[in-house]
């Protein structure tokens, strides 16, 4: 299978390759294509200490319709040029972008083939809904919305897109998804809510760490095993 890989905010494709190396090395039969975001943004201090050279990139700085649409266009262009892709792997913002695009595709083309046949979301935040806007003050008030960089402006000064929430929408991702999340990740609650945005054909790996891809032998082996199982189910359906 061929996987499209989307990195987290303030990192880049090379960093994501390093983050995923333990998983990828055990899946040599698959192909992985990494896509850099086009927008520069400040890195997390820990990221900067581990990878001081940069560049530090993201797919969108501020979650407004124009920026999300530009991110969609970037990914769709890569899919048109280098695809077709069977699956998508996203970390943090990359996972949120992938989920947003899958849901948008289902809304726009409900009878079409899915955008991807399966997905792996690691350290994910909730995806933004391109079709709705929300006052920023309401987002800050939500316990499911950690603060963070949104283009260098004060967050409460912005009107940004609303995140999908399984408690307020009936829309569900209808392809198999593997969720990987850390109990100490500030986005852990959002990752849990994202599980609720998926159909019954979803699996989870929960580790004891923070906002990173787990590298311990047990977690890696379980992730690889669940990916193999998902791939097998998808191929069997085909």
mmCIF file of the C-alpha atoms, coordinates in Angstrom:
data_MODEL
# 
_entry.id   MODEL 
# 
loop_
_atom_site.group_PDB 
_atom_site.id 
_atom_site.type_symbol 
_atom_site.label_atom_id 
_atom_site.label_alt_id 
_atom_site.label_comp_id 
_atom_site.label_asym_id 
_atom_site.label_entity_id 
_atom_site.label_seq_id 
_atom_site.pdbx_PDB_ins_code 
_atom_site.Cartn_x 
_atom_site.Cartn_y 
_atom_site.Cartn_z 
_atom_site.occupancy 
_atom_site.B_iso_or_equiv 
_atom_site.pdbx_formal_charge 
_atom_site.auth_seq_id 
_atom_site.auth_comp_id 
_atom_site.auth_asym_id 
_atom_site.auth_atom_id 
_atom_site.pdbx_PDB_model_num 
ATOM 1   C CA . UNK A 1 1   ? 0.000   0.000  0.000  1.00 0.00 ? 1   UNK A CA 1 
ATOM 2   C CA . UNK A 1 2   ? 0.970   3.604  -0.528 1.00 0.00 ? 2   UNK A CA 1 
ATOM 3   C CA . UNK A 1 3   ? 0.663   6.031  2.393  1.00 0.00 ? 3   UNK A CA 1 
ATOM 4   C CA . UNK A 1 4   ? 0.585   9.834  2.368  1.00 0.00 ? 4   UNK A CA 1 
ATOM 5   C CA . UNK A 1 5   ? 2.338   11.167 5.488  1.00 0.00 ? 5   UNK A CA 1 
ATOM 6   C CA . UNK A 1 6   ? 1.560   14.565 7.046  1.00 0.00 ? 6   UNK A CA 1 
ATOM 7   C CA . UNK A 1 7   ? 3.748   16.067 9.780  1.00 0.00 ? 7   UNK A CA 1 
ATOM 8   C CA . UNK A 1 8   ? 2.910   18.084 12.874 1.00 0.00 ? 8   UNK A CA 1 
ATOM 9   C CA . UNK A 1 9   ? 2.920   21.857 13.308 1.00 0.00 ? 9   UNK A CA 1 
ATOM 10  C CA . UNK A 1 10  ? 6.365   23.411 13.614 1.00 0.00 ? 10  UNK A CA 1 
ATOM 11  C CA . UNK A 1 11  ? 8.190   20.364 12.255 1.00 0.00 ? 11  UNK A CA 1 
ATOM 12  C CA . UNK A 1 12  ? 8.772   19.007 8.730  1.00 0.00 ? 12  UNK A CA 1 
ATOM 13  C CA . UNK A 1 13  ? 8.738   15.821 6.678  1.00 0.00 ? 13  UNK A CA 1 
ATOM 14  C CA . UNK A 1 14  ? 12.254  14.806 7.667  1.00 0.00 ? 14  UNK A CA 1 
ATOM 15  C CA . UNK A 1 15  ? 11.358  15.065 11.343 1.00 0.00 ? 15  UNK A CA 1 
ATOM 16  C CA . UNK A 1 16  ? 8.230   12.973 10.788 1.00 0.00 ? 16  UNK A CA 1 
ATOM 17  C CA . UNK A 1 17  ? 10.307  10.302 9.055  1.00 0.00 ? 17  UNK A CA 1 
ATOM 18  C CA . UNK A 1 18  ? 12.522  10.138 12.134 1.00 0.00 ? 18  UNK A CA 1 
ATOM 19  C CA . UNK A 1 19  ? 9.461   10.015 14.409 1.00 0.00 ? 19  UNK A CA 1 
ATOM 20  C CA . UNK A 1 20  ? 7.990   7.117  12.417 1.00 0.00 ? 20  UNK A CA 1 
ATOM 21  C CA . UNK A 1 21  ? 11.199  5.200  11.683 1.00 0.00 ? 21  UNK A CA 1 
ATOM 22  C CA . UNK A 1 22  ? 10.507  2.414  14.183 1.00 0.00 ? 22  UNK A CA 1 
ATOM 23  C CA . UNK A 1 23  ? 7.101   1.781  12.617 1.00 0.00 ? 23  UNK A CA 1 
ATOM 24  C CA . UNK A 1 24  ? 8.149   2.185  8.983  1.00 0.00 ? 24  UNK A CA 1 
ATOM 25  C CA . UNK A 1 25  ? 11.110  -0.173 9.349  1.00 0.00 ? 25  UNK A CA 1 
ATOM 26  C CA . UNK A 1 26  ? 8.675   -2.948 10.218 1.00 0.00 ? 26  UNK A CA 1 
ATOM 27  C CA . UNK A 1 27  ? 6.447   -2.233 7.213  1.00 0.00 ? 27  UNK A CA 1 
ATOM 28  C CA . UNK A 1 28  ? 8.920   -2.573 4.295  1.00 0.00 ? 28  UNK A CA 1 
ATOM 29  C CA . UNK A 1 29  ? 6.213   -3.802 1.929  1.00 0.00 ? 29  UNK A CA 1 
ATOM 30  C CA . UNK A 1 30  ? 4.532   -0.396 1.940  1.00 0.00 ? 30  UNK A CA 1 
ATOM 31  C CA . UNK A 1 31  ? 5.507   2.946  0.385  1.00 0.00 ? 31  UNK A CA 1 
ATOM 32  C CA . UNK A 1 32  ? 5.493   6.196  2.363  1.00 0.00 ? 32  UNK A CA 1 
ATOM 33  C CA . UNK A 1 33  ? 5.373   9.633  0.724  1.00 0.00 ? 33  UNK A CA 1 
ATOM 34  C CA . UNK A 1 34  ? 6.004   12.657 2.981  1.00 0.00 ? 34  UNK A CA 1 
ATOM 35  C CA . UNK A 1 35  ? 4.600   16.110 2.283  1.00 0.00 ? 35  UNK A CA 1 
ATOM 36  C CA . UNK A 1 36  ? 6.023   19.328 3.728  1.00 0.00 ? 36  UNK A CA 1 
ATOM 37  C CA . UNK A 1 37  ? 3.697   22.108 4.768  1.00 0.00 ? 37  UNK A CA 1 
ATOM 38  C CA . UNK A 1 38  ? 4.323   25.415 3.013  1.00 0.00 ? 38  UNK A CA 1 
ATOM 39  C CA . UNK A 1 39  ? 3.887   27.797 5.956  1.00 0.00 ? 39  UNK A CA 1 
ATOM 40  C CA . UNK A 1 40  ? 6.786   28.633 8.312  1.00 0.00 ? 40  UNK A CA 1 
ATOM 41  C CA . UNK A 1 41  ? 5.905   28.740 11.998 1.00 0.00 ? 41  UNK A CA 1 
ATOM 42  C CA . UNK A 1 42  ? 7.680   28.663 15.372 1.00 0.00 ? 42  UNK A CA 1 
ATOM 43  C CA . UNK A 1 43  ? 8.676   25.205 16.629 1.00 0.00 ? 43  UNK A CA 1 
ATOM 44  C CA . UNK A 1 44  ? 7.929   23.781 20.028 1.00 0.00 ? 44  UNK A CA 1 
ATOM 45  C CA . UNK A 1 45  ? 10.987  24.379 22.273 1.00 0.00 ? 45  UNK A CA 1 
ATOM 46  C CA . UNK A 1 46  ? 11.550  20.631 22.609 1.00 0.00 ? 46  UNK A CA 1 
ATOM 47  C CA . UNK A 1 47  ? 11.423  20.193 18.834 1.00 0.00 ? 47  UNK A CA 1 
ATOM 48  C CA . UNK A 1 48  ? 13.932  23.008 18.376 1.00 0.00 ? 48  UNK A CA 1 
ATOM 49  C CA . UNK A 1 49  ? 16.306  21.435 20.891 1.00 0.00 ? 49  UNK A CA 1 
ATOM 50  C CA . UNK A 1 50  ? 16.148  18.048 19.157 1.00 0.00 ? 50  UNK A CA 1 
ATOM 51  C CA . UNK A 1 51  ? 16.209  19.372 15.586 1.00 0.00 ? 51  UNK A CA 1 
ATOM 52  C CA . UNK A 1 52  ? 17.874  22.814 15.727 1.00 0.00 ? 52  UNK A CA 1 
ATOM 53  C CA . UNK A 1 53  ? 18.275  23.178 11.968 1.00 0.00 ? 53  UNK A CA 1 
ATOM 54  C CA . UNK A 1 54  ? 14.632  23.413 10.935 1.00 0.00 ? 54  UNK A CA 1 
ATOM 55  C CA . UNK A 1 55  ? 12.900  24.366 8.730  1.00 0.00 ? 55  UNK A CA 1 
ATOM 56  C CA . UNK A 1 56  ? 9.826   24.531 10.950 1.00 0.00 ? 56  UNK A CA 1 
ATOM 57  C CA . UNK A 1 57  ? 6.677   24.276 8.893  1.00 0.00 ? 57  UNK A CA 1 
ATOM 58  C CA . UNK A 1 58  ? 2.947   23.716 9.090  1.00 0.00 ? 58  UNK A CA 1 
ATOM 59  C CA . UNK A 1 59  ? 0.016   23.262 6.725  1.00 0.00 ? 59  UNK A CA 1 
ATOM 60  C CA . UNK A 1 60  ? -1.851  26.283 8.094  1.00 0.00 ? 60  UNK A CA 1 
ATOM 61  C CA . UNK A 1 61  ? -0.974  28.845 10.746 1.00 0.00 ? 61  UNK A CA 1 
ATOM 62  C CA . UNK A 1 62  ? -4.438  30.202 11.452 1.00 0.00 ? 62  UNK A CA 1 
ATOM 63  C CA . UNK A 1 63  ? -7.478  27.893 11.085 1.00 0.00 ? 63  UNK A CA 1 
ATOM 64  C CA . UNK A 1 64  ? -9.538  30.170 8.868  1.00 0.00 ? 64  UNK A CA 1 
ATOM 65  C CA . UNK A 1 65  ? -11.291 29.011 5.669  1.00 0.00 ? 65  UNK A CA 1 
ATOM 66  C CA . UNK A 1 66  ? -8.682  30.443 3.289  1.00 0.00 ? 66  UNK A CA 1 
ATOM 67  C CA . UNK A 1 67  ? -5.767  28.808 5.086  1.00 0.00 ? 67  UNK A CA 1 
ATOM 68  C CA . UNK A 1 68  ? -7.464  25.440 5.437  1.00 0.00 ? 68  UNK A CA 1 
ATOM 69  C CA . UNK A 1 69  ? -8.429  25.540 1.763  1.00 0.00 ? 69  UNK A CA 1 
ATOM 70  C CA . UNK A 1 70  ? -4.790  26.179 0.842  1.00 0.00 ? 70  UNK A CA 1 
ATOM 71  C CA . UNK A 1 71  ? -3.771  23.162 2.916  1.00 0.00 ? 71  UNK A CA 1 
ATOM 72  C CA . UNK A 1 72  ? -6.414  21.042 1.192  1.00 0.00 ? 72  UNK A CA 1 
ATOM 73  C CA . UNK A 1 73  ? -5.124  22.195 -2.204 1.00 0.00 ? 73  UNK A CA 1 
ATOM 74  C CA . UNK A 1 74  ? -1.544  21.285 -1.332 1.00 0.00 ? 74  UNK A CA 1 
ATOM 75  C CA . UNK A 1 75  ? -2.487  17.760 -0.288 1.00 0.00 ? 75  UNK A CA 1 
ATOM 76  C CA . UNK A 1 76  ? -4.824  17.222 -3.230 1.00 0.00 ? 76  UNK A CA 1 
ATOM 77  C CA . UNK A 1 77  ? -2.115  18.380 -5.635 1.00 0.00 ? 77  UNK A CA 1 
ATOM 78  C CA . UNK A 1 78  ? 0.325   15.843 -4.203 1.00 0.00 ? 78  UNK A CA 1 
ATOM 79  C CA . UNK A 1 79  ? -2.341  13.155 -4.418 1.00 0.00 ? 79  UNK A CA 1 
ATOM 80  C CA . UNK A 1 80  ? -2.959  13.990 -8.078 1.00 0.00 ? 80  UNK A CA 1 
ATOM 81  C CA . UNK A 1 81  ? 0.750   13.995 -8.948 1.00 0.00 ? 81  UNK A CA 1 
ATOM 82  C CA . UNK A 1 82  ? 2.062   11.121 -6.820 1.00 0.00 ? 82  UNK A CA 1 
ATOM 83  C CA . UNK A 1 83  ? -1.043  9.032  -6.133 1.00 0.00 ? 83  UNK A CA 1 
ATOM 84  C CA . UNK A 1 84  ? -3.169  7.134  -5.922 1.00 0.00 ? 84  UNK A CA 1 
ATOM 85  C CA . UNK A 1 85  ? -2.740  6.700  -2.175 1.00 0.00 ? 85  UNK A CA 1 
ATOM 86  C CA . UNK A 1 86  ? -4.320  3.903  -0.178 1.00 0.00 ? 86  UNK A CA 1 
ATOM 87  C CA . UNK A 1 87  ? -3.840  5.365  3.278  1.00 0.00 ? 87  UNK A CA 1 
ATOM 88  C CA . UNK A 1 88  ? -2.859  8.459  5.201  1.00 0.00 ? 88  UNK A CA 1 
ATOM 89  C CA . UNK A 1 89  ? -0.654  8.854  8.275  1.00 0.00 ? 89  UNK A CA 1 
ATOM 90  C CA . UNK A 1 90  ? -0.804  12.091 10.218 1.00 0.00 ? 90  UNK A CA 1 
ATOM 91  C CA . UNK A 1 91  ? 0.822   13.367 13.383 1.00 0.00 ? 91  UNK A CA 1 
ATOM 92  C CA . UNK A 1 92  ? -0.777  16.226 15.356 1.00 0.00 ? 92  UNK A CA 1 
ATOM 93  C CA . UNK A 1 93  ? -1.816  18.916 12.849 1.00 0.00 ? 93  UNK A CA 1 
ATOM 94  C CA . UNK A 1 94  ? -1.206  16.435 10.033 1.00 0.00 ? 94  UNK A CA 1 
ATOM 95  C CA . UNK A 1 95  ? -3.738  14.055 11.573 1.00 0.00 ? 95  UNK A CA 1 
ATOM 96  C CA . UNK A 1 96  ? -6.279  16.848 12.052 1.00 0.00 ? 96  UNK A CA 1 
ATOM 97  C CA . UNK A 1 97  ? -5.836  17.927 8.431  1.00 0.00 ? 97  UNK A CA 1 
ATOM 98  C CA . UNK A 1 98  ? -6.270  14.370 7.172  1.00 0.00 ? 98  UNK A CA 1 
ATOM 99  C CA . UNK A 1 99  ? -9.420  13.879 9.245  1.00 0.00 ? 99  UNK A CA 1 
ATOM 100 C CA . UNK A 1 100 ? -10.818 17.225 8.083  1.00 0.00 ? 100 UNK A CA 1 
ATOM 101 C CA . UNK A 1 101 ? -10.253 16.321 4.437  1.00 0.00 ? 101 UNK A CA 1 
ATOM 102 C CA . UNK A 1 102 ? -11.821 12.880 4.843  1.00 0.00 ? 102 UNK A CA 1 
ATOM 103 C CA . UNK A 1 103 ? -14.929 14.355 6.457  1.00 0.00 ? 103 UNK A CA 1 
ATOM 104 C CA . UNK A 1 104 ? -15.151 17.173 3.898  1.00 0.00 ? 104 UNK A CA 1 
ATOM 105 C CA . UNK A 1 105 ? -14.918 14.644 1.062  1.00 0.00 ? 105 UNK A CA 1 
ATOM 106 C CA . UNK A 1 106 ? -17.734 12.614 2.608  1.00 0.00 ? 106 UNK A CA 1 
ATOM 107 C CA . UNK A 1 107 ? -19.912 15.733 2.865  1.00 0.00 ? 107 UNK A CA 1 
ATOM 108 C CA . UNK A 1 108 ? -19.157 16.967 -0.641 1.00 0.00 ? 108 UNK A CA 1 
ATOM 109 C CA . UNK A 1 109 ? -19.240 13.592 -2.411 1.00 0.00 ? 109 UNK A CA 1 
ATOM 110 C CA . UNK A 1 110 ? -21.265 11.190 -0.255 1.00 0.00 ? 110 UNK A CA 1 
ATOM 111 C CA . UNK A 1 111 ? -21.564 8.520  -2.964 1.00 0.00 ? 111 UNK A CA 1 
ATOM 112 C CA . UNK A 1 112 ? -17.948 8.697  -4.167 1.00 0.00 ? 112 UNK A CA 1 
ATOM 113 C CA . UNK A 1 113 ? -15.118 6.377  -3.197 1.00 0.00 ? 113 UNK A CA 1 
ATOM 114 C CA . UNK A 1 114 ? -13.391 7.452  0.034  1.00 0.00 ? 114 UNK A CA 1 
ATOM 115 C CA . UNK A 1 115 ? -10.462 9.843  -0.117 1.00 0.00 ? 115 UNK A CA 1 
ATOM 116 C CA . UNK A 1 116 ? -8.330  7.181  1.609  1.00 0.00 ? 116 UNK A CA 1 
ATOM 117 C CA . UNK A 1 117 ? -9.054  3.542  2.399  1.00 0.00 ? 117 UNK A CA 1 
ATOM 118 C CA . UNK A 1 118 ? -7.591  3.791  5.918  1.00 0.00 ? 118 UNK A CA 1 
ATOM 119 C CA . UNK A 1 119 ? -5.795  6.190  8.215  1.00 0.00 ? 119 UNK A CA 1 
ATOM 120 C CA . UNK A 1 120 ? -3.376  6.317  11.133 1.00 0.00 ? 120 UNK A CA 1 
ATOM 121 C CA . UNK A 1 121 ? -3.743  9.343  13.421 1.00 0.00 ? 121 UNK A CA 1 
ATOM 122 C CA . UNK A 1 122 ? -1.006  9.974  16.008 1.00 0.00 ? 122 UNK A CA 1 
ATOM 123 C CA . UNK A 1 123 ? -1.232  12.659 18.701 1.00 0.00 ? 123 UNK A CA 1 
ATOM 124 C CA . UNK A 1 124 ? -4.205  14.107 16.853 1.00 0.00 ? 124 UNK A CA 1 
ATOM 125 C CA . UNK A 1 125 ? -6.169  17.217 17.616 1.00 0.00 ? 125 UNK A CA 1 
ATOM 126 C CA . UNK A 1 126 ? -9.779  17.563 16.507 1.00 0.00 ? 126 UNK A CA 1 
ATOM 127 C CA . UNK A 1 127 ? -10.174 18.487 12.828 1.00 0.00 ? 127 UNK A CA 1 
ATOM 128 C CA . UNK A 1 128 ? -11.542 21.834 11.731 1.00 0.00 ? 128 UNK A CA 1 
ATOM 129 C CA . UNK A 1 129 ? -14.787 22.030 9.755  1.00 0.00 ? 129 UNK A CA 1 
ATOM 130 C CA . UNK A 1 130 ? -14.184 24.092 6.627  1.00 0.00 ? 130 UNK A CA 1 
ATOM 131 C CA . UNK A 1 131 ? -17.869 24.977 6.364  1.00 0.00 ? 131 UNK A CA 1 
ATOM 132 C CA . UNK A 1 132 ? -18.362 26.716 9.713  1.00 0.00 ? 132 UNK A CA 1 
ATOM 133 C CA . UNK A 1 133 ? -16.892 29.624 11.673 1.00 0.00 ? 133 UNK A CA 1 
ATOM 134 C CA . UNK A 1 134 ? -16.733 30.269 15.389 1.00 0.00 ? 134 UNK A CA 1 
ATOM 135 C CA . UNK A 1 135 ? -15.824 33.144 17.687 1.00 0.00 ? 135 UNK A CA 1 
ATOM 136 C CA . UNK A 1 136 ? -12.384 32.533 19.089 1.00 0.00 ? 136 UNK A CA 1 
ATOM 137 C CA . UNK A 1 137 ? -13.467 33.348 22.637 1.00 0.00 ? 137 UNK A CA 1 
ATOM 138 C CA . UNK A 1 138 ? -15.745 30.301 22.657 1.00 0.00 ? 138 UNK A CA 1 
ATOM 139 C CA . UNK A 1 139 ? -12.889 28.037 21.581 1.00 0.00 ? 139 UNK A CA 1 
ATOM 140 C CA . UNK A 1 140 ? -10.579 29.289 24.316 1.00 0.00 ? 140 UNK A CA 1 
ATOM 141 C CA . UNK A 1 141 ? -13.280 28.589 26.880 1.00 0.00 ? 141 UNK A CA 1 
ATOM 142 C CA . UNK A 1 142 ? -13.435 24.922 25.871 1.00 0.00 ? 142 UNK A CA 1 
ATOM 143 C CA . UNK A 1 143 ? -11.372 22.485 27.891 1.00 0.00 ? 143 UNK A CA 1 
ATOM 144 C CA . UNK A 1 144 ? -10.868 20.496 24.686 1.00 0.00 ? 144 UNK A CA 1 
ATOM 145 C CA . UNK A 1 145 ? -8.970  23.373 23.055 1.00 0.00 ? 145 UNK A CA 1 
ATOM 146 C CA . UNK A 1 146 ? -5.408  23.795 24.334 1.00 0.00 ? 146 UNK A CA 1 
ATOM 147 C CA . UNK A 1 147 ? -3.915  27.172 23.607 1.00 0.00 ? 147 UNK A CA 1 
ATOM 148 C CA . UNK A 1 148 ? -1.331  27.371 20.855 1.00 0.00 ? 148 UNK A CA 1 
ATOM 149 C CA . UNK A 1 149 ? 0.193   29.298 18.026 1.00 0.00 ? 149 UNK A CA 1 
ATOM 150 C CA . UNK A 1 150 ? -2.343  30.611 15.530 1.00 0.00 ? 150 UNK A CA 1 
ATOM 151 C CA . UNK A 1 151 ? -0.361  32.854 13.271 1.00 0.00 ? 151 UNK A CA 1 
ATOM 152 C CA . UNK A 1 152 ? 1.283   35.122 15.799 1.00 0.00 ? 152 UNK A CA 1 
ATOM 153 C CA . UNK A 1 153 ? -1.902  36.962 16.858 1.00 0.00 ? 153 UNK A CA 1 
ATOM 154 C CA . UNK A 1 154 ? -3.747  36.931 20.139 1.00 0.00 ? 154 UNK A CA 1 
ATOM 155 C CA . UNK A 1 155 ? -6.115  33.995 19.931 1.00 0.00 ? 155 UNK A CA 1 
ATOM 156 C CA . UNK A 1 156 ? -9.148  35.900 21.249 1.00 0.00 ? 156 UNK A CA 1 
ATOM 157 C CA . UNK A 1 157 ? -8.794  38.433 18.420 1.00 0.00 ? 157 UNK A CA 1 
ATOM 158 C CA . UNK A 1 158 ? -9.545  35.829 15.753 1.00 0.00 ? 158 UNK A CA 1 
ATOM 159 C CA . UNK A 1 159 ? -12.587 34.265 14.218 1.00 0.00 ? 159 UNK A CA 1 
ATOM 160 C CA . UNK A 1 160 ? -11.571 30.750 13.337 1.00 0.00 ? 160 UNK A CA 1 
ATOM 161 C CA . UNK A 1 161 ? -13.187 27.601 12.062 1.00 0.00 ? 161 UNK A CA 1 
ATOM 162 C CA . UNK A 1 162 ? -15.070 25.357 14.438 1.00 0.00 ? 162 UNK A CA 1 
ATOM 163 C CA . UNK A 1 163 ? -13.705 21.912 15.194 1.00 0.00 ? 163 UNK A CA 1 
ATOM 164 C CA . UNK A 1 164 ? -15.776 18.844 14.473 1.00 0.00 ? 164 UNK A CA 1 
ATOM 165 C CA . UNK A 1 165 ? -17.217 17.344 17.654 1.00 0.00 ? 165 UNK A CA 1 
ATOM 166 C CA . UNK A 1 166 ? -18.925 13.940 17.859 1.00 0.00 ? 166 UNK A CA 1 
ATOM 167 C CA . UNK A 1 167 ? -21.359 15.373 20.410 1.00 0.00 ? 167 UNK A CA 1 
ATOM 168 C CA . UNK A 1 168 ? -22.719 17.933 17.957 1.00 0.00 ? 168 UNK A CA 1 
ATOM 169 C CA . UNK A 1 169 ? -22.513 16.199 14.565 1.00 0.00 ? 169 UNK A CA 1 
ATOM 170 C CA . UNK A 1 170 ? -23.711 12.845 13.261 1.00 0.00 ? 170 UNK A CA 1 
ATOM 171 C CA . UNK A 1 171 ? -21.012 12.764 10.561 1.00 0.00 ? 171 UNK A CA 1 
ATOM 172 C CA . UNK A 1 172 ? -18.495 9.953  11.035 1.00 0.00 ? 172 UNK A CA 1 
ATOM 173 C CA . UNK A 1 173 ? -15.298 8.934  9.262  1.00 0.00 ? 173 UNK A CA 1 
ATOM 174 C CA . UNK A 1 174 ? -16.351 5.774  7.476  1.00 0.00 ? 174 UNK A CA 1 
ATOM 175 C CA . UNK A 1 175 ? -12.966 4.111  6.836  1.00 0.00 ? 175 UNK A CA 1 
ATOM 176 C CA . UNK A 1 176 ? -10.784 2.161  9.308  1.00 0.00 ? 176 UNK A CA 1 
ATOM 177 C CA . UNK A 1 177 ? -8.695  4.436  11.530 1.00 0.00 ? 177 UNK A CA 1 
ATOM 178 C CA . UNK A 1 178 ? -5.945  3.641  14.034 1.00 0.00 ? 178 UNK A CA 1 
ATOM 179 C CA . UNK A 1 179 ? -5.609  6.227  16.800 1.00 0.00 ? 179 UNK A CA 1 
ATOM 180 C CA . UNK A 1 180 ? -2.377  6.581  18.788 1.00 0.00 ? 180 UNK A CA 1 
ATOM 181 C CA . UNK A 1 181 ? -2.431  8.946  21.770 1.00 0.00 ? 181 UNK A CA 1 
ATOM 182 C CA . UNK A 1 182 ? -0.481  9.666  24.934 1.00 0.00 ? 182 UNK A CA 1 
ATOM 183 C CA . UNK A 1 183 ? -2.157  10.070 28.304 1.00 0.00 ? 183 UNK A CA 1 
ATOM 184 C CA . UNK A 1 184 ? 0.040   13.094 29.071 1.00 0.00 ? 184 UNK A CA 1 
ATOM 185 C CA . UNK A 1 185 ? -0.504  14.747 25.713 1.00 0.00 ? 185 UNK A CA 1 
ATOM 186 C CA . UNK A 1 186 ? -2.265  18.138 26.065 1.00 0.00 ? 186 UNK A CA 1 
ATOM 187 C CA . UNK A 1 187 ? -4.338  17.040 23.055 1.00 0.00 ? 187 UNK A CA 1 
ATOM 188 C CA . UNK A 1 188 ? -5.336  13.724 24.650 1.00 0.00 ? 188 UNK A CA 1 
ATOM 189 C CA . UNK A 1 189 ? -8.955  14.753 25.237 1.00 0.00 ? 189 UNK A CA 1 
ATOM 190 C CA . UNK A 1 190 ? -9.214  15.892 21.640 1.00 0.00 ? 190 UNK A CA 1 
ATOM 191 C CA . UNK A 1 191 ? -7.760  12.578 20.474 1.00 0.00 ? 191 UNK A CA 1 
ATOM 192 C CA . UNK A 1 192 ? -10.432 10.784 22.495 1.00 0.00 ? 192 UNK A CA 1 
ATOM 193 C CA . UNK A 1 193 ? -13.152 12.898 20.906 1.00 0.00 ? 193 UNK A CA 1 
ATOM 194 C CA . UNK A 1 194 ? -11.714 12.153 17.464 1.00 0.00 ? 194 UNK A CA 1 
ATOM 195 C CA . UNK A 1 195 ? -12.223 8.449  18.142 1.00 0.00 ? 195 UNK A CA 1 
ATOM 196 C CA . UNK A 1 196 ? -15.895 9.315  18.576 1.00 0.00 ? 196 UNK A CA 1 
ATOM 197 C CA . UNK A 1 197 ? -15.896 10.892 15.110 1.00 0.00 ? 197 UNK A CA 1 
ATOM 198 C CA . UNK A 1 198 ? -15.009 7.541  13.576 1.00 0.00 ? 198 UNK A CA 1 
ATOM 199 C CA . UNK A 1 199 ? -17.107 4.550  12.634 1.00 0.00 ? 199 UNK A CA 1 
ATOM 200 C CA . UNK A 1 200 ? -17.022 1.340  14.622 1.00 0.00 ? 200 UNK A CA 1 
ATOM 201 C CA . UNK A 1 201 ? -14.052 0.147  12.547 1.00 0.00 ? 201 UNK A CA 1 
ATOM 202 C CA . UNK A 1 202 ? -11.466 2.008  14.612 1.00 0.00 ? 202 UNK A CA 1 
ATOM 203 C CA . UNK A 1 203 ? -8.707  0.910  16.981 1.00 0.00 ? 203 UNK A CA 1 
ATOM 204 C CA . UNK A 1 204 ? -6.594  2.740  19.558 1.00 0.00 ? 204 UNK A CA 1 
ATOM 205 C CA . UNK A 1 205 ? -3.138  2.494  21.085 1.00 0.00 ? 205 UNK A CA 1 
ATOM 206 C CA . UNK A 1 206 ? -2.814  4.513  24.290 1.00 0.00 ? 206 UNK A CA 1 
ATOM 207 C CA . UNK A 1 207 ? 0.656   5.074  25.746 1.00 0.00 ? 207 UNK A CA 1 
ATOM 208 C CA . UNK A 1 208 ? 1.766   6.750  28.968 1.00 0.00 ? 208 UNK A CA 1 
ATOM 209 C CA . UNK A 1 209 ? 3.734   9.563  27.348 1.00 0.00 ? 209 UNK A CA 1 
ATOM 210 C CA . UNK A 1 210 ? 3.055   12.988 25.908 1.00 0.00 ? 210 UNK A CA 1 
ATOM 211 C CA . UNK A 1 211 ? 2.801   14.588 22.473 1.00 0.00 ? 211 UNK A CA 1 
ATOM 212 C CA . UNK A 1 212 ? 5.076   12.262 20.533 1.00 0.00 ? 212 UNK A CA 1 
ATOM 213 C CA . UNK A 1 213 ? 5.128   9.024  18.564 1.00 0.00 ? 213 UNK A CA 1 
ATOM 214 C CA . UNK A 1 214 ? 5.919   6.240  21.059 1.00 0.00 ? 214 UNK A CA 1 
ATOM 215 C CA . UNK A 1 215 ? 9.164   4.389  20.397 1.00 0.00 ? 215 UNK A CA 1 
ATOM 216 C CA . UNK A 1 216 ? 9.011   1.688  23.058 1.00 0.00 ? 216 UNK A CA 1 
ATOM 217 C CA . UNK A 1 217 ? 9.008   -1.870 21.755 1.00 0.00 ? 217 UNK A CA 1 
ATOM 218 C CA . UNK A 1 218 ? 5.562   -2.762 23.085 1.00 0.00 ? 218 UNK A CA 1 
ATOM 219 C CA . UNK A 1 219 ? 3.753   0.247  21.601 1.00 0.00 ? 219 UNK A CA 1 
ATOM 220 C CA . UNK A 1 220 ? 5.571   -0.004 18.271 1.00 0.00 ? 220 UNK A CA 1 
ATOM 221 C CA . UNK A 1 221 ? 4.790   -3.704 17.934 1.00 0.00 ? 221 UNK A CA 1 
ATOM 222 C CA . UNK A 1 222 ? 1.122   -3.099 18.704 1.00 0.00 ? 222 UNK A CA 1 
ATOM 223 C CA . UNK A 1 223 ? 0.876   -0.221 16.225 1.00 0.00 ? 223 UNK A CA 1 
ATOM 224 C CA . UNK A 1 224 ? 2.469   -2.326 13.477 1.00 0.00 ? 224 UNK A CA 1 
ATOM 225 C CA . UNK A 1 225 ? 0.217   -5.277 14.276 1.00 0.00 ? 225 UNK A CA 1 
ATOM 226 C CA . UNK A 1 226 ? -2.916  -3.124 14.093 1.00 0.00 ? 226 UNK A CA 1 
ATOM 227 C CA . UNK A 1 227 ? -1.788  -1.498 10.835 1.00 0.00 ? 227 UNK A CA 1 
ATOM 228 C CA . UNK A 1 228 ? -1.222  -4.953 9.343  1.00 0.00 ? 228 UNK A CA 1 
ATOM 229 C CA . UNK A 1 229 ? -4.696  -5.995 10.478 1.00 0.00 ? 229 UNK A CA 1 
ATOM 230 C CA . UNK A 1 230 ? -6.310  -2.879 8.975  1.00 0.00 ? 230 UNK A CA 1 
ATOM 231 C CA . UNK A 1 231 ? -4.477  -3.366 5.688  1.00 0.00 ? 231 UNK A CA 1 
ATOM 232 C CA . UNK A 1 232 ? -5.619  -6.975 5.599  1.00 0.00 ? 232 UNK A CA 1 
ATOM 233 C CA . UNK A 1 233 ? -9.255  -5.997 6.129  1.00 0.00 ? 233 UNK A CA 1 
ATOM 234 C CA . UNK A 1 234 ? -9.117  -3.326 3.436  1.00 0.00 ? 234 UNK A CA 1 
ATOM 235 C CA . UNK A 1 235 ? -7.452  -5.631 0.924  1.00 0.00 ? 235 UNK A CA 1 
ATOM 236 C CA . UNK A 1 236 ? -9.972  -8.364 1.677  1.00 0.00 ? 236 UNK A CA 1 
ATOM 237 C CA . UNK A 1 237 ? -12.822 -5.970 0.892  1.00 0.00 ? 237 UNK A CA 1 
ATOM 238 C CA . UNK A 1 238 ? -11.212 -5.123 -2.435 1.00 0.00 ? 238 UNK A CA 1 
# 
